[in-house]
Amino acid sequence: MSRKRGTVTVGLLALLALLVWGLVCSVKYQPDFYQTALAASAPSEIRREQADEFVRTTVRLIDEIRNDDSWSHEFSEEAVNGWLAEELPAKYGELLPPEVTAPRVKFEQGKVLIAFQVRHGMWKGVVSGSVHPFVAGPNRLALEFQSVRIGLIPVPVDEILGDFVTQMNAGGWRMQWQTNGKKDVLVLDLADDLVLDREGERPILEAVDLESRLLRITGRRSSETGETTHLAERPTGIP
């Protein structure tokens, strides 16, 4: 082998090694917020208190939905992550695919960042995404997926959530994929879950608002089952 040919061969092998290393690093990448959430995880007793706070707020919200004319409750980022760390794997583990562990969230203005670990065979990585929730109609909660990645590599959202949505629908939920022309939107129909009572009045979900480290859910009761809910930042293409 000539010196020139040998140099080219070595250079190509080095480039290939760099590409493989870059791909491995891209797949192994973890978002900063997720690393922080795991590293800053509170002691078990604190997480337990945070999880209990989430449960108490949820119970109060359900009680008000059933009995009050209007309702609004706030969930802190810490309470949600405490519940995800303590309650979800212990009591509701069947809701997660067996290869998924350690989900965490971060609340920002108008969106929620989500990440979780995925193990498939010998491979392990982190799936992360950015989701904008909004009310798309009377008791229709829409989740607009702004980005979904494995490490740093973008992937179609249906490849990550397709089986999960199918399983949830088989279990009685009503979820369907739609699009606003640019982003995938998962629409959850809550109409039959917020049942009519109190002389035919139905709870109406009005807004899901996100601020830094805070989620707020707001609604009211109405006897007008065909009314239209105000849509904040409603993407085109969502009926």
Backbone bond lengths (Angstrom), bond angles and torsions (degrees), N, CA, C in turn:
res aa  C-N    CA-C-N  psi(-1)  N-CA   C-N-CA  omega(-1)  CA-C   N-CA-C  phi
1 M - - - 1.477 - - 1.530 108.43 -
2 S 1.337 116.91 130.13 1.454 121.14 179.98 1.518 110.39 -69.26
3 R 1.354 115.62 159.61 1.457 119.52 179.89 1.524 110.68 -61.15
4 K 1.342 117.05 -40.84 1.469 120.46 -178.81 1.524 110.57 -63.60
5 R 1.331 115.47 -45.85 1.460 119.47 -179.44 1.523 111.10 -64.74
6 G 1.354 116.24 -38.94 1.454 119.80 178.02 1.509 112.51 -64.31
7 T 1.353 116.22 -38.34 1.458 120.28 178.94 1.519 110.76 -64.25
8 V 1.347 115.98 -43.52 1.462 120.39 178.80 1.525 110.81 -62.64
9 T 1.327 116.50 -42.56 1.464 120.91 -179.76 1.534 111.16 -61.70
10 V 1.326 115.70 -46.82 1.464 120.21 178.60 1.519 110.44 -61.56
11 G 1.341 116.34 -41.46 1.464 120.37 179.23 1.518 111.75 -62.54
12 L 1.340 117.38 -42.74 1.457 121.31 179.29 1.528 111.10 -65.01
13 L 1.336 116.32 -40.43 1.466 119.59 178.31 1.527 111.06 -64.88
14 A 1.340 115.94 -39.55 1.462 119.57 177.70 1.523 110.81 -64.71
15 L 1.350 116.38 -41.38 1.462 120.15 178.27 1.520 110.88 -63.75
16 L 1.337 116.69 -42.12 1.460 120.84 177.99 1.524 110.48 -61.76
17 A 1.326 116.80 -42.38 1.462 120.56 179.09 1.523 110.77 -62.96
18 L 1.339 116.62 -40.00 1.461 120.05 178.41 1.523 111.00 -65.79
19 L 1.335 117.22 -39.61 1.460 120.81 178.80 1.525 110.74 -64.17
20 V 1.335 116.53 -43.98 1.463 120.37 179.05 1.523 109.72 -63.39
21 W 1.339 116.45 -44.20 1.466 120.08 179.71 1.527 110.43 -63.03
22 G 1.334 116.57 -41.38 1.462 120.21 178.14 1.518 111.95 -62.73
23 L 1.343 116.86 -39.73 1.454 120.58 178.15 1.521 111.15 -65.57
24 V 1.327 116.63 -42.56 1.469 120.60 178.41 1.523 110.41 -61.92
25 C 1.342 116.69 -44.50 1.462 120.16 179.56 1.525 111.34 -64.73
26 S 1.348 116.57 -37.60 1.464 120.68 179.29 1.516 110.98 -63.76
27 V 1.333 116.69 -41.24 1.456 120.54 -179.16 1.530 111.22 -72.75
28 K 1.331 117.02 -33.64 1.461 121.40 -177.43 1.526 112.79 -82.07
29 Y 1.319 117.64 -7.45 1.466 121.22 -175.61 1.536 111.04 -60.28
30 Q 1.349 115.71 140.83 1.460 122.39 174.74 1.524 108.76 -123.55
31 P 1.333 118.59 132.82 1.464 120.46 178.31 1.527 111.00 -58.92
32 D 1.325 115.71 150.04 1.465 120.29 -178.57 1.529 111.74 -58.07
33 F 1.347 116.74 -42.54 1.460 118.87 -176.73 1.525 111.03 -63.61
34 Y 1.347 116.65 -32.84 1.463 119.88 -178.79 1.523 110.55 -73.26
35 Q 1.334 116.37 -42.84 1.456 119.30 176.28 1.532 110.60 -59.52
36 T 1.341 115.50 -41.63 1.461 119.87 179.64 1.521 111.23 -65.15
37 A 1.343 116.51 -43.00 1.462 120.96 -178.70 1.521 111.23 -61.68
38 L 1.322 117.65 -39.48 1.459 120.71 179.98 1.525 111.64 -76.03
39 A 1.342 116.26 -41.49 1.459 120.18 -177.55 1.524 111.75 -69.65
40 A 1.346 115.35 -34.68 1.464 119.90 -177.15 1.526 111.98 -93.52
41 S 1.322 116.48 15.58 1.461 119.91 -178.21 1.524 110.40 -58.30
42 A 1.310 115.69 130.70 1.467 121.25 -177.53 1.528 110.22 -71.34
43 P 1.336 117.62 162.25 1.470 120.54 173.50 1.523 110.79 -56.54
44 S 1.327 115.51 158.77 1.457 120.65 -174.12 1.525 112.70 -55.68
45 E 1.344 117.43 -40.03 1.463 118.97 -177.83 1.536 111.54 -67.16
46 I 1.342 116.66 -33.17 1.464 120.10 177.57 1.528 109.83 -71.27
47 R 1.332 116.34 -42.77 1.468 119.43 177.26 1.517 110.23 -61.53
48 R 1.316 116.57 -36.51 1.463 120.58 178.19 1.523 110.55 -62.53
49 E 1.336 117.08 -42.22 1.461 120.90 177.22 1.525 111.08 -64.97
50 Q 1.330 116.54 -40.04 1.458 120.32 178.35 1.531 110.82 -64.39
51 A 1.331 115.97 -42.23 1.460 120.07 177.58 1.519 111.11 -62.87
52 D 1.336 116.84 -40.83 1.464 120.72 178.06 1.526 110.75 -63.41
53 E 1.346 117.03 -37.61 1.459 120.35 176.96 1.530 110.82 -61.67
54 F 1.321 116.42 -42.11 1.465 120.87 177.48 1.522 110.70 -61.23
55 V 1.330 117.00 -44.75 1.465 121.20 -178.90 1.524 110.50 -64.73
56 R 1.335 117.20 -44.67 1.469 120.50 -179.81 1.532 111.13 -61.49
57 T 1.324 116.44 -43.45 1.470 119.60 179.08 1.521 110.97 -63.97
58 T 1.332 116.42 -39.75 1.465 120.39 178.94 1.529 110.92 -64.27
59 V 1.333 117.31 -42.48 1.472 121.04 178.76 1.522 110.75 -62.53
60 R 1.334 116.56 -43.78 1.470 119.80 178.41 1.525 111.05 -62.90
61 L 1.325 116.79 -40.44 1.459 120.57 179.18 1.527 110.65 -62.58
62 I 1.326 117.23 -46.10 1.462 120.78 179.86 1.528 110.72 -62.04
63 D 1.328 116.57 -41.41 1.466 120.66 179.46 1.528 110.70 -62.79
64 E 1.327 117.47 -41.71 1.458 120.43 179.85 1.527 111.35 -70.27
65 I 1.319 117.65 -36.75 1.466 120.48 176.42 1.523 110.01 -59.00
66 R 1.317 116.51 -37.75 1.474 121.01 -177.87 1.520 112.78 -76.77
67 N 1.342 117.36 -29.22 1.463 118.69 -166.85 1.525 116.02 -123.44
68 D 1.321 119.50 -23.21 1.451 120.83 -171.74 1.525 112.15 -101.78
69 D 1.343 115.85 161.14 1.457 121.21 179.98 1.522 112.26 -76.80
70 S 1.312 117.60 -26.86 1.461 121.99 176.41 1.518 108.41 -148.37
71 W 1.312 116.38 158.61 1.450 120.17 -176.81 1.526 110.52 -154.32
72 S 1.318 114.55 146.50 1.462 121.64 177.72 1.519 108.35 -156.51
73 H 1.315 116.58 126.18 1.463 120.50 179.27 1.523 109.88 -137.89
74 E 1.330 114.47 150.18 1.453 121.40 -178.94 1.525 110.19 -114.25
75 F 1.334 114.70 139.55 1.456 121.92 176.80 1.526 107.86 -117.52
76 S 1.317 116.31 125.73 1.456 119.16 178.87 1.528 110.24 -80.59
77 E 1.310 115.11 153.33 1.462 121.20 177.34 1.528 110.54 -58.78
78 E 1.337 116.67 -40.18 1.458 121.14 -179.45 1.529 111.57 -64.39
79 A 1.338 116.67 -40.42 1.464 119.63 179.88 1.523 111.21 -65.97
80 V 1.328 116.76 -42.04 1.468 120.38 179.69 1.524 110.23 -64.20
81 N 1.335 117.36 -45.69 1.463 119.84 -179.75 1.528 111.63 -67.75
82 G 1.338 116.55 -32.80 1.459 118.97 174.49 1.519 111.47 -62.84
83 W 1.334 116.47 -41.59 1.465 120.74 178.00 1.522 110.66 -66.59
84 L 1.341 117.05 -41.62 1.467 120.86 178.92 1.528 111.24 -62.61
85 A 1.327 116.28 -34.13 1.467 119.86 -178.11 1.520 112.50 -80.21
86 E 1.342 117.59 -35.62 1.456 121.34 -171.57 1.535 113.82 -103.45
87 E 1.327 116.11 -55.70 1.465 120.85 -171.88 1.531 112.83 -79.63
88 L 1.323 116.38 -44.13 1.467 119.15 -173.68 1.520 112.79 -58.23
89 P 1.345 120.02 -53.93 1.472 118.27 -179.24 1.524 113.54 -68.80
90 A 1.340 117.63 -29.42 1.464 120.65 -175.64 1.524 113.02 -79.72
91 K 1.352 116.90 -38.17 1.457 120.21 -172.42 1.529 114.49 -116.29
92 Y 1.323 116.76 -21.15 1.464 119.15 -175.03 1.528 110.96 -131.64
93 G 1.320 115.69 31.45 1.452 120.46 -177.54 1.514 113.59 -58.91
94 E 1.341 116.96 -25.97 1.471 119.45 -178.63 1.517 112.35 -68.89
95 L 1.351 117.16 -14.98 1.461 120.23 178.70 1.529 112.00 -74.84
96 L 1.343 116.07 -19.34 1.455 120.16 -179.44 1.524 110.48 -101.78
97 P 1.336 117.80 142.24 1.467 119.13 171.02 1.522 109.67 -58.39
98 P 1.329 118.85 148.03 1.466 120.98 -174.97 1.520 113.58 -61.18
99 E 1.347 117.81 -23.50 1.463 119.96 -178.39 1.528 113.11 -85.82
100 V 1.338 117.89 -3.09 1.461 122.28 -176.42 1.525 110.37 -103.32
101 T 1.337 116.95 131.85 1.457 121.93 178.15 1.528 110.24 -142.26
102 A 1.327 115.38 162.97 1.467 125.10 170.45 1.524 114.50 52.68
103 P 1.339 119.29 52.62 1.467 119.43 174.79 1.528 110.70 -70.94
104 R 1.328 115.95 143.67 1.457 122.07 176.38 1.538 108.56 -143.12
105 V 1.336 115.48 158.38 1.459 120.44 -179.13 1.522 109.79 -131.71
106 K 1.321 114.67 160.54 1.464 122.55 171.38 1.522 107.53 -138.91
107 F 1.330 116.77 125.81 1.454 121.51 -179.24 1.525 109.98 -92.42
108 E 1.321 116.04 127.23 1.451 122.82 174.48 1.517 108.59 -127.01
109 Q 1.338 116.39 173.95 1.453 120.04 -178.84 1.526 110.53 -60.96
110 G 1.337 116.38 112.41 1.458 121.57 174.90 1.508 116.31 79.97
111 K 1.332 118.68 0.60 1.462 118.85 -179.04 1.517 110.71 -155.36
112 V 1.314 114.84 162.25 1.456 121.80 175.81 1.523 108.15 -123.08
113 L 1.317 116.25 132.47 1.458 122.36 174.03 1.515 108.01 -93.59
114 I 1.321 116.23 133.37 1.464 122.55 -176.62 1.522 108.79 -127.03
115 A 1.325 116.76 140.81 1.461 120.83 174.51 1.524 109.38 -150.03
116 F 1.329 114.90 149.68 1.470 120.32 176.21 1.515 108.94 -156.18
117 Q 1.326 115.68 159.81 1.453 121.72 179.32 1.523 110.02 -89.45
118 V 1.320 114.47 143.57 1.467 121.03 178.60 1.519 108.51 -129.55
119 R 1.324 116.06 131.85 1.464 120.98 176.00 1.524 108.85 -119.91
120 H 1.332 115.63 128.00 1.466 120.87 177.28 1.521 107.70 -134.02
121 G 1.339 115.74 104.20 1.453 119.31 -175.08 1.516 109.91 65.56
122 M 1.344 116.29 -126.49 1.453 121.57 178.71 1.524 112.40 -85.67
123 W 1.328 116.54 -9.69 1.468 120.12 -176.41 1.519 111.18 -89.54
124 K 1.331 115.67 140.19 1.451 121.24 177.22 1.515 108.87 -139.66
125 G 1.310 117.40 133.48 1.457 121.95 -179.53 1.510 110.80 -153.64
126 V 1.331 115.52 -176.32 1.461 122.53 -178.64 1.523 109.71 -120.55
127 V 1.326 115.38 127.00 1.461 122.12 172.48 1.527 107.89 -97.43
128 S 1.316 116.94 132.65 1.457 120.82 179.61 1.513 109.87 -136.41
129 G 1.325 115.76 157.69 1.456 120.05 179.99 1.506 112.04 -160.08
130 S 1.317 114.97 163.86 1.459 122.93 175.76 1.522 107.64 -119.87
131 V 1.344 116.51 127.65 1.464 121.52 -173.47 1.530 109.56 -127.91
132 H 1.327 115.32 133.02 1.471 121.52 174.77 1.528 108.17 -107.21
133 P 1.348 118.34 109.16 1.468 120.00 178.17 1.529 110.75 -89.40
134 F 1.312 116.29 146.22 1.463 120.78 175.59 1.524 108.54 -158.46
135 V 1.329 115.72 163.66 1.458 121.55 178.14 1.525 107.84 -90.30
136 A 1.337 116.80 118.38 1.463 122.27 -174.20 1.514 113.15 -97.00
137 G 1.311 118.45 1.58 1.455 123.25 -178.41 1.514 107.95 162.87
138 P 1.328 117.86 178.18 1.462 119.86 -179.95 1.533 111.99 -54.11
139 N 1.332 115.06 110.81 1.470 121.71 177.93 1.523 113.64 58.47
140 R 1.340 115.10 37.02 1.467 120.51 174.97 1.529 107.65 -122.74
141 L 1.311 115.22 107.13 1.457 121.55 -179.72 1.528 108.95 -90.73
142 A 1.328 116.70 122.31 1.459 121.88 -179.03 1.523 110.10 -109.13
143 L 1.319 116.05 139.81 1.462 123.10 177.68 1.524 107.66 -120.53
144 E 1.321 116.06 106.70 1.461 121.14 179.00 1.524 108.97 -90.07
145 F 1.325 116.49 117.31 1.464 121.24 -177.90 1.522 108.74 -86.99
146 Q 1.334 115.30 107.96 1.455 120.62 -178.30 1.517 111.79 -80.63
147 S 1.327 117.25 -28.65 1.466 121.03 176.62 1.516 108.96 -162.40
148 V 1.338 115.55 147.23 1.469 122.28 173.09 1.527 106.49 -141.42
149 R 1.329 116.42 131.19 1.458 120.68 -176.65 1.525 111.11 -139.67
150 I 1.311 114.75 149.18 1.462 121.79 163.20 1.516 105.74 -104.48
151 G 1.327 117.13 110.10 1.453 119.35 -170.02 1.519 108.93 64.76
152 L 1.335 116.55 -119.94 1.462 121.52 176.21 1.523 112.86 -103.47
153 I 1.335 116.64 2.48 1.460 120.96 -172.53 1.527 110.21 -95.02
154 P 1.347 118.68 117.86 1.473 120.45 178.02 1.526 110.69 -65.01
155 V 1.328 115.97 141.42 1.463 121.77 177.74 1.521 108.81 -136.93
156 P 1.351 118.08 151.91 1.476 120.23 175.41 1.517 110.73 -62.91
157 V 1.323 116.06 136.78 1.464 120.32 -175.35 1.522 111.78 -63.71
158 D 1.347 118.02 -32.31 1.460 118.78 -178.30 1.529 112.06 -69.22
159 E 1.337 117.30 -22.22 1.464 119.13 175.33 1.525 111.17 -69.36
160 I 1.321 116.84 -28.96 1.459 121.85 -178.89 1.527 110.92 -87.69
161 L 1.338 116.96 -42.35 1.465 120.97 -171.31 1.530 114.04 -109.30
162 G 1.316 118.14 -2.43 1.464 120.30 -175.57 1.517 113.27 -56.10
163 D 1.328 117.35 -50.72 1.464 120.74 -179.15 1.522 111.17 -66.41
164 F 1.350 116.53 -38.09 1.455 120.63 179.69 1.525 110.93 -61.73
165 V 1.332 117.46 -44.84 1.464 120.98 179.38 1.522 110.58 -63.73
166 T 1.325 117.06 -40.58 1.458 121.00 178.35 1.531 110.70 -61.35
167 Q 1.325 116.97 -43.71 1.464 120.97 179.70 1.530 111.37 -65.80
168 M 1.329 116.86 -40.65 1.462 120.19 179.73 1.524 110.94 -65.19
169 N 1.330 118.09 -41.86 1.459 120.96 177.53 1.523 111.11 -64.52
170 A 1.328 116.53 -37.49 1.469 119.79 176.73 1.524 111.22 -64.87
171 G 1.341 116.44 -26.12 1.450 120.95 179.10 1.521 113.99 -87.81
172 G 1.335 117.35 5.26 1.458 120.37 175.80 1.514 115.83 108.43
173 W 1.341 117.87 -5.67 1.449 119.55 175.94 1.524 109.67 -77.07
174 R 1.331 116.31 164.26 1.470 121.11 179.08 1.518 108.72 -124.38
175 M 1.317 115.08 93.60 1.460 121.94 -179.92 1.517 109.45 -120.69
176 Q 1.328 116.51 142.61 1.455 120.01 176.24 1.524 109.84 -147.04
177 W 1.329 114.48 147.19 1.453 120.88 178.03 1.518 110.01 -86.44
178 Q 1.321 116.07 135.64 1.452 122.31 171.47 1.522 107.53 -135.58
179 T 1.321 117.11 -179.57 1.457 120.44 179.12 1.506 109.43 -142.12
180 N 1.324 116.28 149.01 1.461 120.45 175.04 1.529 110.74 -101.83
181 G 1.335 116.34 15.01 1.455 121.73 -179.34 1.507 112.72 101.15
182 K 1.332 117.76 -28.68 1.454 121.94 -179.18 1.531 112.29 -124.83
183 K 1.327 116.44 -37.06 1.458 121.10 -175.09 1.523 110.49 -119.72
184 D 1.343 114.90 150.46 1.460 119.93 172.69 1.520 109.74 -78.55
185 V 1.329 115.62 139.58 1.462 121.64 -178.86 1.523 108.36 -128.44
186 L 1.330 116.22 125.83 1.458 122.08 175.77 1.522 107.73 -99.35
187 V 1.337 116.90 119.36 1.459 122.00 -176.68 1.524 109.36 -106.44
188 L 1.327 115.08 124.94 1.466 122.21 178.94 1.521 108.58 -106.58
189 D 1.324 116.46 118.78 1.460 122.69 -179.17 1.522 109.02 -88.96
190 L 1.346 115.48 115.23 1.460 121.12 -178.36 1.520 113.20 -102.20
191 A 1.336 117.92 7.31 1.464 121.64 -170.48 1.521 112.84 -56.04
192 D 1.318 117.93 -43.13 1.461 120.30 -176.74 1.521 112.89 -82.29
193 D 1.353 116.73 -15.45 1.463 119.41 179.39 1.524 111.17 -82.68
194 L 1.340 116.88 -34.11 1.460 120.41 176.67 1.522 107.42 -89.67
195 V 1.322 116.85 83.30 1.454 122.92 -166.53 1.523 112.02 -75.08
196 L 1.312 113.98 156.08 1.461 121.02 174.43 1.527 110.16 -71.91
197 D 1.313 116.68 134.71 1.455 122.34 171.71 1.524 106.48 -159.49
198 R 1.336 116.51 -168.52 1.459 120.98 -178.26 1.531 110.99 46.32
199 E 1.313 116.18 61.44 1.466 123.33 177.68 1.525 112.21 60.32
200 G 1.315 115.20 43.14 1.461 119.76 172.98 1.508 116.16 84.74
201 E 1.319 118.90 7.81 1.457 120.80 177.92 1.527 110.04 -81.88
202 R 1.327 115.81 141.18 1.461 121.03 -178.57 1.534 110.06 -117.28
203 P 1.334 117.51 135.62 1.462 119.01 172.41 1.532 110.15 -65.36
204 I 1.320 116.57 137.45 1.459 122.43 179.64 1.525 108.81 -119.81
205 L 1.321 116.96 120.92 1.459 121.63 174.17 1.526 108.40 -73.91
206 E 1.333 117.08 119.95 1.458 121.38 -176.37 1.521 113.86 -98.73
207 A 1.310 117.57 -41.00 1.464 118.72 -174.18 1.523 110.98 -156.33
208 V 1.322 114.34 147.72 1.462 122.87 169.44 1.518 105.84 -126.01
209 D 1.334 116.20 108.74 1.463 121.30 -174.21 1.523 110.47 -112.25
210 L 1.322 114.88 140.90 1.454 121.14 178.70 1.521 109.91 -122.41
211 E 1.325 114.84 130.90 1.451 122.71 173.00 1.521 107.61 -126.69
212 S 1.300 116.98 179.91 1.455 120.12 177.97 1.529 110.10 -59.77
213 R 1.332 115.74 114.88 1.470 124.88 175.57 1.522 113.06 66.42
214 L 1.350 117.95 20.45 1.464 119.69 -175.71 1.533 111.31 -147.27
215 L 1.343 115.54 134.17 1.465 123.80 173.86 1.525 108.52 -116.90
216 R 1.339 116.28 130.24 1.466 121.19 -179.77 1.529 109.31 -122.65
217 I 1.338 116.40 131.37 1.462 123.05 177.91 1.520 108.51 -117.47
218 T 1.345 117.08 128.10 1.457 122.08 -173.54 1.522 110.13 -132.21
219 G 1.341 115.37 143.40 1.463 119.46 177.55 1.514 111.26 -164.89
220 R 1.316 115.99 -176.34 1.467 122.64 -179.66 1.519 108.97 -155.98
221 R 1.314 115.94 177.72 1.452 121.55 178.03 1.526 108.96 -104.77
222 S 1.334 116.10 148.93 1.459 120.32 178.97 1.519 109.37 -154.60
223 S 1.329 115.87 146.50 1.461 120.85 174.73 1.519 111.02 -93.93
224 E 1.343 117.34 -3.12 1.468 121.67 -179.20 1.514 108.19 -92.71
225 T 1.305 116.85 92.70 1.464 120.97 -173.39 1.506 112.48 -70.52
226 G 1.329 118.13 -18.79 1.462 119.64 -177.88 1.501 113.89 -100.70
227 E 1.343 118.41 8.76 1.452 120.35 -176.26 1.519 111.27 -70.16
228 T 1.323 115.02 160.94 1.450 121.01 -179.11 1.514 109.83 -104.45
229 T 1.314 116.85 132.86 1.448 121.86 177.77 1.521 109.68 -86.59
230 H 1.344 116.78 142.47 1.455 120.69 176.49 1.527 109.55 -61.20
231 L 1.304 117.31 131.15 1.453 121.93 -178.32 1.516 109.85 -104.99
232 A 1.298 116.88 113.75 1.454 120.79 176.17 1.526 108.94 -85.71
233 E 1.345 116.96 126.63 1.454 123.18 178.28 1.533 111.20 52.39
234 R 1.293 115.84 49.26 1.466 121.06 -176.72 1.532 109.68 -75.35
235 P 1.339 119.96 119.06 1.453 121.58 177.32 1.531 110.62 -68.00
236 T 1.302 116.97 147.65 1.448 120.80 174.52 1.519 109.27 -67.79
237 G 1.332 116.18 147.39 1.454 120.32 179.75 1.494 113.82 96.71
238 I 1.343 117.58 -9.78 1.457 120.49 176.04 1.520 107.20 -98.09
239 P 1.352 119.81 112.33 1.456 121.55 -175.77 1.511 111.59 -70.16
